[in-house]
Amino acid sequence: MDIFQDATFIGYQEQLGGLKPLPLFNITKRTHYRCGSTVSALTLEKEGLKIPYVPSFEEWKKEKTL
């Protein structure tokens, strides 16, 4: 993990109705007023924060079960 990144990927939230799983992030930029909040990529973009690497849902799920 890069200590200077704006956010950290924490996992996916599965959704109902056949919608794609939603990647979630924690804001880690200490000077940001929402530091510590869990948000979507859309929120990161709206806040002008960089989106970190996001594994595919399949990669994430496989890693989670190891």
C-alpha positions as CSV (number, residue, x, y, z in Angstrom):
1,M,0.0,0.0,0.0
2,D,1.3,3.4,-0.9
3,I,1.0,5.6,2.2
4,F,0.5,8.7,-0.1
5,Q,-2.5,7.4,-2.0
6,D,-5.8,9.1,-1.7
7,A,-7.8,5.9,-1.1
8,T,-7.5,2.2,-0.5
9,F,-9.6,-0.5,-2.3
10,I,-11.3,-2.5,0.4
11,G,-13.5,-4.9,-1.5
12,Y,-16.7,-5.3,-3.5
13,Q,-20.3,-5.0,-2.4
14,E,-22.5,-7.4,-4.3
15,Q,-25.7,-6.0,-5.6
16,L,-29.2,-7.4,-6.4
17,G,-31.0,-7.4,-9.7
18,G,-28.1,-8.5,-11.8
19,L,-26.1,-5.3,-11.2
20,K,-22.3,-5.5,-11.3
21,P,-20.6,-5.7,-7.9
22,L,-19.6,-2.2,-6.6
23,P,-16.0,-1.6,-5.7
24,L,-15.6,0.2,-2.4
25,F,-12.8,2.4,-1.1
26,N,-11.7,4.0,2.2
27,I,-10.5,7.6,1.8
28,T,-7.0,7.7,3.3
29,K,-5.9,11.2,2.4
30,R,-5.4,12.7,5.8
31,T,-6.1,16.3,4.8
32,H,-9.4,15.3,3.2
33,Y,-12.6,16.1,5.2
34,R,-13.9,12.6,4.5
35,C,-10.8,10.8,5.5
36,G,-11.8,7.4,6.9
37,S,-15.1,7.2,5.0
38,T,-16.0,4.3,2.8
39,V,-17.1,5.5,-0.7
40,S,-17.6,4.4,-4.3
41,A,-15.3,5.2,-7.2
42,L,-17.8,7.8,-8.4
43,T,-17.5,9.6,-5.1
44,L,-13.7,9.5,-5.3
45,E,-14.0,11.1,-8.8
46,K,-16.4,13.8,-7.6
47,E,-14.0,14.6,-4.7
48,G,-11.0,14.9,-7.1
49,L,-9.3,11.9,-5.5
50,K,-7.2,9.3,-7.4
51,I,-8.8,5.8,-7.8
52,P,-6.3,3.1,-6.8
53,Y,-5.8,-0.2,-8.5
54,V,-9.0,-2.4,-8.4
55,P,-8.7,-6.1,-9.1
56,S,-11.5,-7.7,-11.1
57,F,-14.4,-9.1,-9.0
58,E,-13.2,-12.6,-9.9
59,E,-9.6,-11.9,-8.8
60,W,-10.8,-10.4,-5.6
61,K,-13.3,-13.2,-4.8
62,K,-10.6,-15.8,-5.5
63,E,-8.0,-14.0,-3.2
64,K,-10.6,-13.6,-0.5
65,T,-11.2,-17.4,-0.3
66,L,-7.5,-18.3,-0.1
